[in-house]
Amino acid sequence: MLHTHTNPSNSLISDAMHLAFRPIRPEEIIEASYLIDAAYAPQRQELYGNTPLGRWRHYDEAKIESYVEREAEGVRVGLWKGKIIAFYVCRSYGSLGWFHTLTIHPRFQSRGLGKQAVADAEGYLSNQGVTTIALMTWPTAINNLAFYQRQGYQLKGLSVYAYRNTRTAIISGRSPFYATTFDATPAEDFSSVVHAVRMLGNRIKPGLDYLPWLTWARDKDFAETLLLWHDRQLYALALAYFFPNAHWAEGKLLLIHPDASLSDRLWVLEHIRYWTHTRNRNTFGLPVDLSSDFPQEALLPHDFRFYPEVMVNMVKGEDLPDPARHFVRFGG
């Protein structure tokens, strides 16, 4: 295994290295987690110093296992002479895909291997029908930004987490929506709900399909999807993680119908607040893009705060969905 203290022998190093990429195998997950530690811990320390943001914790093997559960072929490693040198995770949701946790072992960096990994990720995602490829990186990681720009990626906004307490209402009156949950959908209604989920995604971006994520989350005790309807039409969905012993609900995905007014969007937030409050969470958060008007129009006036870790969105191919209707933390 390539643990943080392991130094591959010089005999493995070549000026012309060509990695062989394939899906990760179960017995390689521990090795990959230590590879991520070796690459990311020094970078976080360099970027943020001895602060909470700069202190790296071991990359939990359970994260990689959950990625494999969701899209096994997209969790990929790059090998050189039998050693795992590269790692990354792909997500494909119809026309939109992204990759994250791109890792090259520190001893093998600056040899063009990152470019090989990006090319493999793009090939994999394109084969899944993806036309928009996105990623996230730290805005202060100047070398990362420059690297991805050389690969044809463009900066498309800043992603942060907005959070708020669940105790007080966001808006009062009578909601135009009624709520159900995806995991509690009766069997006789499931096909129509699936169709509605796909239609909502397609309205936000043609071909966008998050159904695989919702389906995966349905069987998890810590995940749940809220569905908001108006006249039998799905107007919004929110996927959140309710981790045990946590005081807050971690919003992972929020889709809002393009026809929704500002009042409608506030009611969506109110339903999410009430939903998370009934799950005994003191706080709920959701990912937002600061390039849209949504934070200023809907969040700041209603007591939302913003978590300080900012990520840069980068995209290649077709543009990203409207950030005022599509809320997702890439790599989630």
C-alpha positions in Angstrom: 0.0 0.0 0.0 1.1 3.6 -0.7 0.7 5.0 2.8 1.8 8.5 3.6 5.2 7.3 4.6 5.8 5.1 1.6 8.4 6.2 -1.0 8.1 4.3 -4.2 11.5 3.2 -5.5 13.3 5.3 -8.0 13.1 2.3 -10.4 9.4 3.1 -10.9 10.0 6.7 -12.0 10.2 7.4 -15.8 10.2 10.5 -17.8 7.5 9.0 -20.1 4.9 7.4 -17.8 1.6 6.2 -19.2 -0.9 5.1 -16.6 -3.5 2.3 -17.1 -6.9 3.3 -15.7 -9.7 1.1 -14.5 -12.4 0.9 -11.9 -11.1 0.4 -8.3 -11.3 -3.0 -6.7 -12.6 -3.5 -3.2 -9.2 -4.6 -1.8 -7.7 -1.3 -3.1 -9.9 1.1 -1.2 -7.7 1.3 1.9 -4.7 2.0 -0.3 -6.6 4.7 -2.2 -7.6 6.4 1.1 -4.0 6.8 2.2 -3.0 8.0 -1.3 -5.5 10.8 -0.9 -4.1 11.7 2.5 -0.6 11.8 1.1 -1.6 14.2 -1.6 -4.2 16.4 0.1 -2.9 16.9 3.6 0.1 19.0 2.6 -1.9 21.1 0.2 -4.6 22.0 2.8 -1.8 22.9 5.2 -0.1 25.1 2.6 -3.4 26.8 1.6 -4.9 27.4 5.1 -2.1 26.9 7.6 -2.8 25.7 11.2 -6.6 26.5 11.1 -9.6 24.3 11.0 -9.7 24.4 7.2 -6.0 23.5 7.1 -6.2 20.5 9.3 -6.6 17.4 7.2 -8.3 14.3 8.6 -7.9 10.8 7.3 -10.0 10.3 4.2 -12.5 7.7 5.4 -12.6 4.5 3.5 -16.4 4.5 3.9 -16.6 7.5 1.6 -14.9 5.6 -1.2 -17.2 2.6 -0.5 -20.3 4.8 -0.8 -18.9 6.2 -4.1 -18.5 2.6 -5.4 -22.1 1.8 -4.3 -23.4 4.7 -6.4 -21.4 4.3 -9.5 -18.8 1.6 -9.3 -17.3 2.1 -12.8 -16.8 5.8 -12.1 -14.4 5.2 -9.1 -11.2 4.8 -10.9 -7.5 4.3 -10.3 -4.4 4.8 -12.5 -1.7 2.2 -12.2 2.0 2.2 -13.1 3.9 -1.1 -12.8 1.1 -2.5 -10.6 1.2 0.5 -8.1 -1.8 2.8 -7.7 -0.5 6.3 -8.6 -3.8 8.1 -9.4 -7.3 8.1 -8.1 -10.5 10.0 -8.8 -14.3 9.7 -8.7 -16.8 10.4 -11.5 -20.5 11.1 -11.2 -22.8 11.0 -14.2 -26.4 12.2 -14.1 -27.7 12.2 -17.6 -26.3 15.2 -19.5 -24.4 16.5 -16.4 -21.3 14.9 -14.9 -18.4 15.8 -12.7 -15.3 14.3 -11.2 -13.6 15.0 -7.9 -10.9 14.0 -5.5 -8.4 13.8 -8.3 -5.2 12.5 -6.7 -1.7 12.0 -8.0 0.9 10.5 -5.6 3.2 13.4 -4.6 6.3 11.5 -5.8 4.9 11.3 -9.3 3.5 14.8 -9.8 4.5 17.2 -12.5 4.9 14.3 -15.0 1.7 14.8 -17.0 -0.2 12.2 -15.0 -2.9 14.6 -14.0 -3.6 15.4 -17.6 -3.9 11.7 -18.3 -6.3 11.3 -15.4 -8.5 14.2 -16.6 -8.6 12.7 -20.1 -9.6 9.3 -18.7 -12.4 11.0 -16.6 -13.6 12.9 -19.6 -13.7 9.8 -21.7 -15.6 7.9 -19.1 -18.2 10.7 -18.6 -18.6 11.2 -22.3 -19.4 7.5 -22.7 -22.2 7.9 -20.2 -23.8 10.6 -22.3 -22.5 13.6 -20.4 -22.3 16.9 -22.3 -21.4 19.2 -19.4 -18.4 18.2 -17.2 -17.9 20.1 -13.9 -15.5 20.1 -11.0 -14.7 22.0 -7.9 -11.4 23.2 -6.5 -10.3 25.7 -3.8 -10.1 29.3 -5.1 -6.7 29.8 -3.4 -5.2 26.7 -5.1 -3.8 28.7 -7.9 -1.8 25.8 -9.4 -5.0 23.8 -9.6 -6.9 26.6 -11.3 -4.2 27.0 -13.9 -3.9 23.3 -14.5 -7.7 22.9 -15.2 -7.8 26.0 -17.3 -5.1 24.4 -19.5 -7.3 21.4 -19.9 -10.1 23.6 -21.2 -12.1 24.3 -18.1 -13.6 27.7 -17.3 -14.5 29.3 -14.0 -18.2 29.4 -13.4 -19.1 30.8 -10.0 -18.3 30.2 -6.4 -20.0 27.6 -4.3 -20.6 28.0 -0.5 -22.9 26.5 2.1 -25.7 28.7 3.4 -27.1 27.6 6.7 -29.9 28.7 9.1 -31.6 27.7 12.3 -34.8 25.6 12.1 -36.6 27.2 15.0 -38.2 30.2 13.3 -40.3 30.4 10.1 -38.9 31.9 6.9 -42.2 32.9 5.5 -45.8 32.8 6.9 -49.2 32.3 5.4 -50.5 29.3 3.3 -48.0 27.3 1.2 -48.9 26.7 -2.5 -47.2 23.3 -2.2 -47.9 20.0 -0.5 -45.0 17.7 0.6 -44.2 14.0 0.2 -41.0 12.0 0.5 -39.4 9.9 -2.2 -38.7 7.0 0.1 -42.3 6.8 1.3 -43.8 6.8 -2.3 -46.4 4.0 -2.6 -45.5 1.3 -5.0 -48.5 2.1 -7.2 -47.3 5.7 -7.6 -43.6 5.1 -8.0 -43.5 5.2 -11.8 -45.3 8.5 -12.0 -43.0 10.0 -9.3 -40.0 8.8 -11.2 -41.4 10.5 -14.4 -42.0 13.7 -12.4 -38.4 13.7 -11.1 -37.0 13.3 -14.5 -39.2 16.0 -16.0 -38.2 18.5 -13.3 -34.5 17.8 -14.1 -35.1 18.1 -17.8 -36.7 21.5 -17.3 -33.7 22.8 -15.5 -31.2 21.3 -18.0 -32.1 19.0 -20.9 -31.1 15.5 -20.1 -30.4 16.2 -16.4 -31.3 13.1 -14.3 -30.6 12.8 -10.6 -32.8 9.7 -10.2 -29.8 7.4 -9.5 -28.8 9.5 -6.6 -32.3 9.6 -5.1 -32.7 5.9 -5.6 -29.4 5.2 -3.9 -30.3 7.5 -1.0 -33.7 5.9 -0.5 -32.2 2.8 1.1 -29.9 4.8 3.5 -31.0 5.6 7.0 -29.2 9.0 6.9 -30.6 10.3 3.6 -34.0 11.4 2.6 -35.6 13.3 -0.4 -38.4 15.8 0.1 -40.8 16.3 -2.9 -42.9 19.5 -3.2 -46.0 19.4 -5.5 -48.5 21.9 -6.9 -51.5 20.6 -8.9 -49.8 17.2 -9.2 -46.7 18.8 -10.8 -43.4 18.5 -9.1 -42.0 22.0 -8.3 -39.0 21.2 -6.2 -37.0 18.4 -4.6 -34.5 18.5 -1.9 -32.0 15.7 -0.9 -30.5 16.0 2.6 -28.3 13.8 4.8 -29.3 13.4 8.4 -26.1 11.9 9.9 -26.5 10.3 13.3 -25.6 12.4 16.3 -25.3 15.5 14.1 -27.2 18.7 15.0 -27.7 19.8 11.4 -29.2 18.6 8.2 -26.7 18.7 5.3 -28.5 19.6 2.1 -26.9 17.9 -0.9 -29.2 18.7 -3.8 -32.1 21.1 -4.4 -33.9 21.5 -7.7 -36.6 24.3 -8.2 -38.9 24.5 -11.2 -37.9 27.4 -13.6 -41.4 28.9 -13.3 -41.2 29.3 -9.5 -41.5 32.9 -8.3 -39.4 34.4 -5.5 -42.3 33.7 -3.1 -42.4 30.1 -4.3 -38.7 29.7 -3.7 -39.1 31.1 -0.2 -41.9 28.5 0.4 -39.5 25.8 -0.8 -37.0 26.9 1.8 -39.7 27.0 4.5 -40.8 23.4 3.7 -37.1 22.3 4.0 -36.8 24.2 7.3 -39.9 22.6 8.7 -38.9 19.1 7.4 -35.5 19.3 9.0 -37.0 20.7 12.2 -39.3 17.7 12.5 -36.1 15.5 12.2 -34.8 17.2 15.4 -32.1 19.2 13.6 -31.2 22.7 14.9 -29.7 23.9 11.7 -30.0 23.1 8.0 -27.7 24.0 5.2 -27.8 24.0 1.4 -25.1 24.6 -1.3 -25.5 27.9 -3.2 -23.7 29.6 -6.0 -22.8 33.2 -5.3 -22.9 34.0 -9.1 -26.8 33.9 -8.9 -29.1 36.5 -7.4 -30.6 33.9 -5.1 -28.4 34.5 -2.0 -29.1 38.2 -2.0 -32.8 37.9 -2.8 -33.8 34.9 -0.7 -31.1 34.0 1.8 -29.5 37.1 3.3 -32.9 38.8 4.0 -34.0 35.6 5.8 -31.2 35.1 8.4 -29.0 32.7 6.4 -25.3 32.7 7.1 -22.5 31.3 4.9 -19.9 28.7 5.8 -16.4 30.1 5.1 -15.1 27.3 2.9 -15.6 28.5 -0.7 -15.1 26.3 -3.8 -14.7 27.4 -7.4 -17.0 25.8 -10.0 -15.2 24.9 -13.2 -16.9 23.6 -16.3 -16.2 22.2 -19.8 -18.6 21.6 -22.6 -22.2 22.9 -22.3 -22.9 25.4 -19.6 -24.0 24.6 -16.1 -27.7 24.7 -15.2 -29.2 27.9 -13.9 -27.6 28.4 -10.4 -30.9 29.9 -9.1 -32.7 26.6 -9.8 -30.0 24.0 -9.4 -28.2 23.7 -6.0 -25.6 20.9 -5.7 -22.2 20.6 -4.1 -20.1 18.9 -6.8 -18.4 15.9 -5.4 -21.2 15.3 -3.0 
